[in-house]
Amino acid sequence: MDLTLRQDARTALLVPTSMGVRLTPLNGQPFHCGDTFRMQVTSAESNVASVASYLGLPVKVLTAFVKGSPISRMIRENLASRNMSVEGKEVEQGSPWGYRHQFNLADSGFGGRGPRVQNDRAGEVGRTITAADFDLDRIFDHEGVQIMHLSGLFAALSPETSQCCLDLARKAKASGCRISFDLNHRASFWKGREEELRRAFTEIAAVSDILIGNEEDYQLCLGIQGPPAGGRDIAEQIEGFKGMIKAARKQFPGLSVYANTLREVVSANCHRWGAIICAGEEWQVIEPREITVLDRIGGGDGFVGGLLYGILKGWEPARWGEFAWACGALVATLETDYAHPADEEQIWSIWKGNARVRR
């Protein structure tokens, strides 16, 4: 396993993304019953990067903005508050029916009522992003990047973003930057583009160093057979998931790390949360443990963020999974879609099951 990182790089973690906002009704109410909503800045990729940025590593976001939009200003200021630098072209709105940032309409669910999510992405400015929008020679060759993280959500957003991810992956590979790829399958994004996206995802996976999915991503994105998703006895299927990762290793032998999150939903507020990581020849299985859930959105992103943080810090592989699991569990306790840990100690306390007051 070779995960040597460029030591003179100015950026630890680089994430291309389409930024938007999420509207959530208060007090766990269903969206259609709500009359008071919280609005927050969100995207899967910036969610991932928040672990590293809050814990002091240099993070850069590549995106696009609607020129003059108050939502754009809100996004810029939020990313700055998360200690992230950002590069992004400004696109004219065009007309009242022109470009805008996506809206994610999502409640949190409660008890036996699961959360519901609707993506309102008409006119989304992020769908226009291409690699030509950025000075890649400066970013990768002169300034340097240790890890670039790509998500299947951004890669599948439009033909333009699919090509953008391919171009970024090729450039990153040539510059010696490590590549992380979270498959993040969404059926609505793939509809009518299955063959095109399977080819793109397969190429990105083949040049990546770190490949991440959940119970069904490997199967739906890459055609790698695994256990059926959605079961209530996920701990009994761990050997099947290990077999799925072994099949991924055979199909993509050049990767260093394969990870798979495991989630069994007991209720909206109680999940059994686990993971499997294969780093070189070393396996780590985190048996599903109960966690309390305030809001589930972003838990998987928190896991990925914790995994990448451990790699960037040069820790032993066994610590990656523990820290990643706890970062995912932390996000589940927060109203935001991303982790903002106070310090590493807070994450390790979650892993150890220590919820005692700290004075």
Backbone hydrogen bonds in HBPLUS format (Angstrom, degrees):
<---DONOR---> <-ACCEPTOR-->    atom                        ^
c    i                          cat <-CA-CA->   ^        H-A-AA   ^      H-
h    n   atom  resd res      DA  || num        DHA   H-A  angle D-A-AA Bond
n    s   type  num  typ     dist DA aas  dist angle  dist       angle   num
A0010-ARG N   A0143-GLU O   2.85 MM 133  5.37 151.9  1.93 133.2 142.3     1
A0011-THR N   A0144-GLY O   3.17 MM 133  6.29 164.5  2.20 148.0 152.4     2
A0146-GLN N   A0011-THR O   2.97 MM 135  6.47 148.6  2.07 152.4 162.5     3
A0012-ALA N   A0058-PRO O   2.87 MM  46  5.37 146.0  1.99 138.1 149.0     4
A0147-ILE N   A0012-ALA O   3.00 MM 135  6.16 146.6  2.11 142.2 152.5     5
A0013-LEU N   A0058-PRO O   3.33 MM  45  6.79 157.4  2.39 150.6 156.4     6
A0060-LYS N   A0013-LEU O   2.99 MM  47  6.47 158.5  2.04 157.8 163.5     7
A0014-LEU N   A0147-ILE O   2.95 MM 133  6.39 154.0  2.02 151.2 159.2     8
A0149-HIS N   A0014-LEU O   2.86 MM 135  6.19 162.4  1.89 169.4 174.7     9
A0015-VAL N   A0060-LYS O   2.97 MM  45  6.43 157.0  2.02 158.9 166.5    10
A0062-LEU N   A0015-VAL O   2.93 MM  47  6.11 163.2  1.96 136.9 140.2    11
A0017-THR N   A0062-LEU O   2.86 MM  45  6.19 154.0  1.93 173.5 177.3    12
A0020-GLY N   A0042-THR O   3.05 MM  22  5.50 152.6  2.13 161.5 169.2    13
A0042-THR N   A0020-GLY O   2.90 MM  22  5.50 167.3  1.92 139.0 139.5    14
A0021-VAL N   A0102-GLN O   3.03 MM  81  6.45 160.9  2.07 156.8 159.3    15
A0104-ASN N   A0021-VAL O   2.81 MM  83  6.13 153.1  1.88 151.9 159.5    16
A0022-ARG N   A0040-GLN O   2.75 MM  18  5.30 156.0  1.80 153.7 162.2    17
A0040-GLN N   A0022-ARG O   2.99 MM  18  5.30 153.4  2.07 143.5 152.0    18
A0023-LEU N   A0104-ASN O   2.88 MM  81  6.20 156.0  1.94 155.2 161.3    19
A0106-ALA N   A0023-LEU O   3.13 MM  83  6.28 162.5  2.17 162.6 168.1    20
A0024-THR N   A0038-ARG O   2.93 MM  14  5.19 155.2  1.99 144.5 152.8    21
A0038-ARG N   A0024-THR O   2.77 MM  14  5.19 162.8  1.80 146.5 149.7    22
A0026-LEU N   A0036-THR O   3.17 MM  10  6.20 153.2  2.24 157.4 156.6    23
A0029-GLN N   A0026-LEU O   3.32 MM   3  6.15 162.9  2.35 121.3 125.1    24
A0033-CYS N   A0030-PRO O   3.05 MM   3  5.36 148.5  2.15 107.9 117.6    25
A0034-GLY N   A0031-PHE O   3.16 MM   3  5.25 153.6  2.23 103.7 111.7    26
A0047-ASN N   A0043-SER O   2.93 MM   4  6.03 148.2  2.03 149.8 159.5    27
A0048-VAL N   A0044-ALA O   3.11 MM   4  6.44 152.2  2.19 144.1 150.1    28
A0049-ALA N   A0045-GLU O   3.13 MM   4  6.45 159.5  2.17 145.5 150.5    29
A0050-SER N   A0046-SER O   3.17 MM   4  6.22 126.0  2.47 139.4 150.5    30
A0050-SER N   A0047-ASN O   3.29 MM   3  5.41 146.5  2.41 100.1 109.4    31
A0053-SER N   A0049-ALA O   3.05 MM   4  6.29 165.2  2.08 154.7 159.5    32
A0054-TYR N   A0050-SER O   2.93 MM   4  5.85 168.3  1.94 149.6 152.5    33
A0055-LEU N   A0051-VAL O   3.22 MM   4  6.26 138.0  2.40 137.6 148.5    34
A0057-LEU N   A0052-ALA O   2.92 MM   5  5.28 162.4  1.96 153.2 147.9    35
A0056-GLY N   A0053-SER O   3.27 MM   3  5.30 161.5  2.30 104.5 105.8    36
A0085-SER N   A0059-VAL O   3.06 MM  26  6.32 169.2  2.07 159.7 156.2    37
A0061-VAL N   A0085-SER O   2.89 MM  24  6.27 152.0  1.97 144.3 152.5    38
A0087-GLU N   A0061-VAL O   2.89 MM  26  6.28 159.1  1.93 168.3 175.4    39
A0063-THR N   A0087-GLU O   2.94 MM  24  6.36 159.5  1.98 154.9 161.1    40
A0065-PHE N   A0089-LYS O   2.88 MM  24  6.21 158.2  1.93 164.6 170.6    41
A0091-VAL N   A0065-PHE O   2.75 MM  26  6.06 166.7  1.77 161.0 164.1    42
A0069-SER N   A0066-VAL O   3.19 MM   3  5.61 166.1  2.21 133.2 132.9    43
A0067-LYS N   A0091-VAL O   2.82 MM  24  5.39 162.7  1.85 130.9 137.0    44
A0073-ARG N   A0069-SER O   3.15 MM   4  6.56 154.7  2.21 146.1 152.3    45
A0074-MET N   A0070-PRO O   2.96 MM   4  6.18 156.6  2.01 142.5 148.9    46
A0075-ILE N   A0071-ILE O   2.91 MM   4  6.18 156.2  1.96 150.6 156.6    47
A0076-ARG N   A0072-SER O   2.91 MM   4  6.21 166.8  1.93 155.7 158.5    48
A0077-GLU N   A0073-ARG O   2.97 MM   4  6.15 168.6  1.98 155.1 157.9    49
A0078-ASN N   A0074-MET O   2.92 MM   4  6.06 149.4  2.01 143.6 152.6    50
A0079-LEU N   A0075-ILE O   2.94 MM   4  6.17 166.4  1.96 159.1 161.5    51
A0080-ALA N   A0076-ARG O   3.01 MM   4  6.24 155.9  2.07 147.0 154.0    52
A0081-SER N   A0077-GLU O   2.99 MM   4  6.18 146.9  2.10 138.4 147.3    53
A0082-ARG N   A0078-ASN O   3.09 MM   4  6.42 127.3  2.38 138.9 152.9    54
A0082-ARG N   A0079-LEU O   3.09 MM   3  5.03 135.9  2.29  93.8 106.4    55
A0084-MET N   A0079-LEU O   3.06 MM   5  5.43 160.2  2.10 150.9 151.0    56
A0083-ASN N   A0080-ALA O   2.98 MM   3  5.08 156.3  2.03 110.6 112.8    57
A0099-TYR N   A0093-GLN O   2.95 MM   6  4.78 143.1  2.09 131.4 136.0    58
A0098-GLY N   A0095-SER O   2.87 MM   3  4.87 157.4  1.93 119.8 118.1    59
A0100-ARG N   A0123-GLY O   2.91 MM  23  5.77 146.5  2.02 144.8 144.2    60
A0125-VAL N   A0100-ARG O   2.82 MM  25  5.56 151.2  1.90 152.3 157.7    61
A0103-PHE N   A0120-ASP O   3.02 MM  17  5.11 175.4  2.02 148.9 150.2    62
A0120-ASP N   A0103-PHE O   2.82 MM  17  5.11 167.2  1.84 176.5 172.9    63
A0105-LEU N   A0118-GLN O   2.87 MM  13  5.12 164.1  1.90 167.9 162.5    64
A0118-GLN N   A0105-LEU O   2.84 MM  13  5.12 154.9  1.90 144.4 152.9    65
A0107-ASP N   A0116-ARG O   3.18 MM   9  5.83 154.5  2.25 159.8 163.9    66
A0110-PHE N   A0113-ARG O   2.82 MM   3  5.26 150.3  1.91 145.3 155.4    67
A0113-ARG N   A0110-PHE O   2.90 MM   3  5.26 161.8  1.94 137.7 136.5    68
A0268-ALA N   A0111-GLY O   2.71 MM 157  5.02 170.4  1.72 156.6 153.1    69
A0124-GLU N   A0121-ARG O   3.19 MM   3  5.29 145.7  2.32 136.4 129.2    70
A0127-ARG N   A0124-GLU O   3.18 MM   3  5.77 157.8  2.23 113.2 119.4    71
A0128-THR N   A0125-VAL O   3.07 MM   3  5.80 167.3  2.08 121.5 125.6    72
A0129-ILE N   A0126-GLY O   3.32 MM   3  5.55 168.3  2.34 109.8 113.3    73
A0133-ASP N   A0130-THR O   3.14 MM   3  5.64 164.2  2.17 112.4 117.4    74
A0134-PHE N   A0131-ALA O   3.20 MM   3  5.91 171.2  2.21 121.6 123.8    75
A0139-ILE N   A0135-ASP O   3.04 MM   4  6.28 171.3  2.04 155.4 158.1    76
A0140-PHE N   A0136-LEU O   2.87 MM   4  5.78 172.1  1.87 150.6 153.3    77
A0141-ASP N   A0137-ASP O   2.91 MM   4  5.17 136.4  2.10 125.4 139.0    78
A0142-HIS N   A0137-ASP O   3.18 MM   5  6.64 151.2  2.26 150.2 158.3    79
A0143-GLU N   A0138-ARG O   2.79 MM   5  5.92 165.2  1.81 171.6 172.8    80
A0144-GLY N   A0139-ILE O   3.01 MM   5  5.94 127.8  2.29 123.2 138.4    81
A0178-ARG N   A0146-GLN O   3.00 MM  32  6.07 160.0  2.04 148.5 145.8    82
A0148-MET N   A0178-ARG O   2.82 MM  30  6.28 157.6  1.87 160.8 165.5    83
A0180-SER N   A0148-MET O   2.84 MM  32  6.12 166.7  1.86 157.5 159.8    84
A0150-LEU N   A0180-SER O   2.78 MM  30  6.06 168.0  1.79 157.1 159.5    85
A0182-ASP N   A0150-LEU O   2.96 MM  32  6.37 162.5  1.99 159.7 160.5    86
A0155-ALA N   A0151-SER O   3.00 MM   4  6.24 165.1  2.02 151.1 156.0    87
A0152-GLY N   A0182-ASP O   2.79 MM  30  6.14 145.6  1.91 165.6 168.0    88
A0156-ALA N   A0152-GLY O   3.01 MM   4  5.81 139.6  2.18 132.8 140.1    89
A0157-LEU N   A0154-PHE O   3.23 MM   3  5.13 161.8  2.27 103.2 108.7    90
A0162-SER N   A0158-SER O   2.96 MM   4  6.18 153.3  2.03 153.3 161.4    91
A0163-GLN N   A0159-PRO O   3.08 MM   4  6.26 162.6  2.12 144.7 148.5    92
A0164-CYS N   A0160-GLU O   2.85 MM   4  6.08 149.3  1.95 142.3 152.3    93
A0165-CYS N   A0161-THR O   2.95 MM   4  6.12 160.8  1.98 146.8 149.6    94
A0166-LEU N   A0162-SER O   3.11 MM   4  6.42 156.5  2.17 145.5 152.0    95
A0167-ASP N   A0163-GLN O   2.86 MM   4  6.10 164.4  1.89 154.4 158.2    96
A0168-LEU N   A0164-CYS O   2.84 MM   4  6.05 161.6  1.87 153.6 159.1    97
A0169-ALA N   A0165-CYS O   2.86 MM   4  5.94 157.2  1.91 145.2 151.7    98
A0170-ARG N   A0166-LEU O   3.01 MM   4  6.25 159.1  2.05 149.7 154.8    99
A0171-LYS N   A0167-ASP O   3.02 MM   4  6.22 162.1  2.05 148.5 153.5   100
A0172-ALA N   A0168-LEU O   2.80 MM   4  5.94 165.3  1.82 152.7 157.3   101
A0173-LYS N   A0169-ALA O   2.95 MM   4  6.03 163.1  1.98 146.6 151.4   102
A0174-ALA N   A0170-ARG O   3.07 MM   4  6.26 159.4  2.12 145.3 150.5   103
A0175-SER N   A0171-LYS O   3.04 MM   4  6.24 138.4  2.22 144.8 156.0   104
A0175-SER N   A0172-ALA O   3.13 MM   3  5.16 128.5  2.41  95.3 109.0   105
A0177-CYS N   A0172-ALA O   2.99 MM   5  4.98 143.3  2.13 155.0 150.3   106
A0176-GLY N   A0173-LYS O   3.31 MM   3  5.40 157.6  2.36 102.9 109.5   107
A0209-ASP N   A0179-ILE O   2.81 MM  30  5.29 170.7  1.82 144.2 147.0   108
A0210-ILE N   A0179-ILE O   3.06 MM  31  6.38 148.5  2.16 156.0 158.0   109
A0181-PHE N   A0210-ILE O   2.85 MM  29  6.17 154.5  1.91 154.2 161.9   110
A0212-ILE N   A0181-PHE O   2.94 MM  31  6.16 160.4  1.97 155.2 153.4   111
A0183-LEU N   A0212-ILE O   2.93 MM  29  6.23 163.5  1.96 169.4 163.9   112
A0189-PHE N   A0186-ARG O   3.03 MM   3  5.50 135.7  2.23 110.6 122.2   113
A0190-TRP N   A0186-ARG O   3.30 MM   4  6.61 143.2  2.45 147.3 157.7   114
A0190-TRP N   A0187-ALA O   3.12 MM   3  5.16 126.7  2.41  97.0 110.9   115
A0191-LYS N   A0187-ALA O   3.16 MM   4  6.25 128.0  2.44 148.8 160.9   116
A0193-ARG N   A0190-TRP O   2.83 MM   3  5.22 164.8  1.85 137.4 139.3   117
A0197-LEU N   A0193-ARG O   2.88 MM   4  5.96 170.3  1.89 167.8 170.6   118
A0198-ARG N   A0194-GLU O   2.89 MM   4  5.98 154.3  1.96 148.5 156.1   119
A0199-ARG N   A0195-GLU O   3.12 MM   4  6.33 158.8  2.17 148.3 152.8   120
A0200-ALA N   A0196-GLU O   3.11 MM   4  6.41 162.0  2.15 145.8 150.8   121
A0201-PHE N   A0197-LEU O   2.80 MM   4  5.88 172.5  1.81 156.3 158.6   122
A0202-THR N   A0198-ARG O   2.98 MM   4  5.96 153.2  2.05 140.6 148.3   123
A0203-GLU N   A0199-ARG O   3.04 MM   4  6.28 154.1  2.11 147.0 153.4   124
A0204-ILE N   A0200-ALA O   2.98 MM   4  6.26 163.5  2.01 153.7 158.1   125
A0205-ALA N   A0201-PHE O   2.87 MM   4  6.00 165.3  1.89 149.8 154.3   126
A0206-ALA N   A0202-THR O   3.03 MM   4  6.11 148.4  2.13 139.4 147.7   127
A0207-VAL N   A0204-ILE O   3.22 MM   3  5.51 138.1  2.40 103.5 113.9   128
A0208-SER N   A0205-ALA O   3.24 MM   3  5.09 152.9  2.32  98.0 106.1   129
A0256-SER N   A0209-ASP O   2.89 MM  47  5.26 155.3  1.95 129.3 136.9   130
A0257-VAL N   A0209-ASP O   3.04 MM  48  6.41 156.9  2.09 156.7 162.4   131
A0211-LEU N   A0257-VAL O   2.92 MM  46  6.30 160.1  1.96 149.8 154.6   132
A0259-ALA N   A0211-LEU O   2.84 MM  48  6.28 153.6  1.91 159.8 165.9   133
A0213-GLY N   A0259-ALA O   3.07 MM  46  6.47 143.7  2.21 139.5 150.0   134
A0261-THR N   A0213-GLY O   3.03 MM  48  6.58 153.7  2.10 152.1 154.6   135
A0220-LEU N   A0216-GLU O   2.97 MM   4  6.16 169.8  1.98 164.1 166.4   136
A0221-CYS N   A0217-ASP O   2.86 MM   4  5.68 164.3  1.88 153.4 157.8   137
A0222-LEU N   A0218-TYR O   3.16 MM   4  5.42 146.7  2.28 121.4 131.3   138
A0224-ILE N   A0218-TYR O   3.25 MM   6  5.61 167.7  2.26 130.4 126.6   139
A0223-GLY N   A0219-GLN O   2.95 MM   4  4.54 132.5  2.18 115.7 123.3   140
A0236-GLU N   A0233-ASP O   3.04 MM   3  5.66 141.5  2.19 113.8 123.4   141
A0237-GLN N   A0234-ILE O   2.96 MM   3  5.19 155.0  2.02 107.5 115.7   142
A0240-GLY N   A0237-GLN O   2.94 MM   3  5.18 120.3  2.31 102.6 118.2   143
A0241-PHE N   A0237-GLN O   3.02 MM   4  6.44 148.4  2.12 151.0 160.8   144
A0242-LYS N   A0238-ILE O   2.84 MM   4  6.16 153.0  1.91 152.3 160.4   145
A0243-GLY N   A0239-GLU O   2.93 MM   4  6.16 148.9  2.03 140.3 148.8   146
A0244-MET N   A0240-GLY O   3.02 MM   4  6.32 142.2  2.16 137.0 147.2   147
A0245-ILE N   A0241-PHE O   3.02 MM   4  6.37 154.9  2.09 148.0 153.5   148
A0246-LYS N   A0242-LYS O   2.91 MM   4  6.22 153.2  1.99 146.5 154.5   149
A0247-ALA N   A0243-GLY O   2.97 MM   4  6.24 148.9  2.06 143.0 151.0   150
A0248-ALA N   A0244-MET O   2.97 MM   4  6.32 147.1  2.08 142.3 151.9   151
A0249-ARG N   A0245-ILE O   2.84 MM   4  6.17 150.1  1.93 149.1 157.3   152
A0250-LYS N   A0246-LYS O   3.07 MM   4  6.34 146.3  2.19 140.9 149.4   153
A0251-GLN N   A0247-ALA O   3.04 MM   4  6.32 150.2  2.13 143.7 151.5   154
A0252-PHE N   A0248-ALA O   2.74 MM   4  5.83 150.8  1.83 150.3 158.8   155
A0255-LEU N   A0252-PHE O   3.49 MM   3  6.28 176.7  2.49 122.8 123.6   156
A0280-GLY N   A0256-SER O   3.04 MM  24  5.62 148.3  2.15 159.2 166.1   157
A0258-TYR N   A0278-CYS O   2.91 MM  20  5.15 155.0  1.97 144.2 152.5   158
A0278-CYS N   A0258-TYR O   2.78 MM  20  5.15 163.2  1.81 156.9 161.5   159
A0260-ASN N   A0276-ILE O   2.83 MM  16  5.20 150.6  1.92 155.8 161.6   160
A0276-ILE N   A0260-ASN O   2.85 MM  16  5.20 147.3  1.95 144.7 155.5   161
A0262-LEU N   A0274-GLY O   2.85 MM  12  4.73 160.1  1.89 129.7 123.9   162
A0274-GLY N   A0262-LEU O   2.81 MM  12  4.73 162.1  1.84 146.6 146.2   163
A0264-GLU N   A0272-ARG O   2.86 MM   8  4.91 158.3  1.91 143.9 150.6   164
A0272-ARG N   A0264-GLU O   2.74 MM   8  4.91 159.4  1.78 147.2 154.1   165
A0266-VAL N   A0270-CYS O   2.99 MM   4  5.45 141.0  2.14 147.3 158.8   166
A0267-SER N   A0270-CYS O   2.99 MM   3  5.02 156.2  2.05 143.7 145.2   167
A0270-CYS N   A0267-SER O   3.21 MM   3  5.02 166.2  2.23 102.6 106.9   168
A0293-VAL N   A0269-ASN O   2.98 MM  24  4.31 167.7  1.99 111.2 113.2   169
A0271-HIS N   A0291-ILE O   3.16 MM  20  5.50 161.9  2.20 153.7 158.2   170
A0291-ILE N   A0271-HIS O   2.78 MM  20  5.50 152.5  1.85 158.1 164.6   171
A0273-TRP N   A0289-ARG O   2.81 MM  16  5.25 165.1  1.83 140.4 136.7   172
A0289-ARG N   A0273-TRP O   2.99 MM  16  5.25 157.9  2.04 125.8 125.2   173
A0275-ALA N   A0286-ILE O   3.11 MM  11  5.08 154.2  2.18 131.0 137.7   174
A0286-ILE N   A0275-ALA O   2.78 MM  11  5.08 173.3  1.79 159.5 161.0   175
A0277-ILE N   A0284-GLN O   2.87 MM   7  5.14 160.1  1.91 151.9 157.8   176
A0284-GLN N   A0277-ILE O   2.81 MM   7  5.14 148.6  1.91 157.1 161.7   177
A0279-ALA N   A0282-GLU O   2.84 MM   3  5.17 161.0  1.88 159.9 159.6   178
A0282-GLU N   A0279-ALA O   2.96 MM   3  5.17 160.2  2.00 129.3 129.2   179
A0294-LEU N   A0332-ALA O   2.65 MM  38  5.72 162.1  1.68 156.8 163.0   180
A0295-ASP N   A0332-ALA O   3.18 MM  37  5.28 159.0  2.23 134.5 140.5   181
A0299-GLY N   A0296-ARG O   3.14 MM   3  5.82 161.1  2.17 144.7 144.0   182
A0302-GLY N   A0298-GLY O   2.86 MM   4  6.11 151.1  1.94 150.6 158.7   183
A0303-PHE N   A0299-GLY O   3.03 MM   4  6.37 150.8  2.12 145.2 152.7   184
A0304-VAL N   A0300-GLY O   3.06 MM   4  6.41 162.2  2.09 150.1 153.5   185
A0305-GLY N   A0301-ASP O   2.85 MM   4  6.09 160.8  1.88 150.7 156.6   186
A0306-GLY N   A0302-GLY O   2.91 MM   4  6.13 155.5  1.97 149.2 155.0   187
A0307-LEU N   A0303-PHE O   2.94 MM   4  6.20 155.6  2.00 151.7 158.9   188
A0308-LEU N   A0304-VAL O   2.93 MM   4  6.17 169.4  1.94 158.5 160.1   189
A0309-TYR N   A0305-GLY O   2.98 MM   4  6.10 150.0  2.08 140.9 149.7   190
A0310-GLY N   A0306-GLY O   3.07 MM   4  6.28 161.2  2.11 146.8 150.6   191
A0311-ILE N   A0307-LEU O   3.12 MM   4  6.46 154.6  2.19 147.7 154.7   192
A0312-LEU N   A0308-LEU O   2.85 MM   4  6.05 163.7  1.87 151.9 156.5   193
A0313-LYS N   A0309-TYR O   2.90 MM   4  6.10 144.9  2.02 148.5 158.1   194
A0315-TRP N   A0310-GLY O   3.13 MM   5  5.55 161.7  2.16 165.5 162.8   195
A0314-GLY N   A0311-ILE O   3.04 MM   3  5.15 152.0  2.12 102.8 111.7   196
A0319-ARG N   A0316-GLU O   2.97 MM   3  5.73 144.4  2.10 124.7 133.2   197
A0320-TRP N   A0317-PRO O   3.00 MM   3  5.14 131.1  2.25 101.1 114.7   198
A0323-PHE N   A0319-ARG O   3.00 MM   4  6.10 171.4  2.01 155.6 158.0   199
A0324-ALA N   A0320-TRP O   2.83 MM   4  5.97 160.1  1.87 152.6 159.3   200
A0325-TRP N   A0321-GLY O   2.87 MM   4  5.94 165.6  1.89 148.8 152.6   201
A0326-ALA N   A0322-GLU O   3.12 MM   4  6.31 163.0  2.15 146.0 150.4   202
A0327-CYS N   A0323-PHE O   2.92 MM   4  6.15 147.2  2.03 146.3 155.6   203
A0328-GLY N   A0324-ALA O   3.05 MM   4  6.33 159.4  2.09 153.5 158.1   204
A0329-ALA N   A0325-TRP O   2.99 MM   4  6.31 154.1  2.06 145.6 153.4   205
A0330-LEU N   A0326-ALA O   2.84 MM   4  6.04 144.6  1.96 141.5 151.2   206
A0331-VAL N   A0327-CYS O   3.09 MM   4  6.39 162.1  2.12 151.1 153.7   207
A0332-ALA N   A0328-GLY O   3.30 MM   4  6.57 150.6  2.39 143.1 150.4   208
A0333-THR N   A0330-LEU O   2.91 MM   3  5.45 157.3  1.96 115.7 123.2   209
A0334-LEU N   A0331-VAL O   3.00 MM   3  5.24 166.8  2.01 115.5 119.6   210
A0347-ILE N   A0344-GLU O   2.99 MM   3  5.29 119.9  2.36 104.6 119.1   211
A0348-TRP N   A0344-GLU O   3.01 MM   4  6.38 163.6  2.04 159.1 163.8   212
A0349-SER N   A0345-GLU O   2.90 MM   4  6.09 147.6  2.01 148.6 157.3   213
A0350-ILE N   A0346-GLN O   3.28 MM   4  6.56 148.4  2.39 139.1 146.2   214
A0350-ILE N   A0347-ILE O   3.11 MM   3  5.25 121.2  2.47  98.1 112.1   215
A0351-TRP N   A0347-ILE O   3.11 MM   4  6.51 157.4  2.17 150.0 156.0   216
A0352-LYS N   A0348-TRP O   2.98 MM   4  6.22 153.8  2.05 146.1 152.8   217
A0354-ASN N   A0349-SER O   2.86 MM   5  5.04 155.7  1.91 158.7 155.7   218
A0353-GLY N   A0350-ILE O   3.08 MM   3  5.07 151.6  2.17 100.6 109.5   219
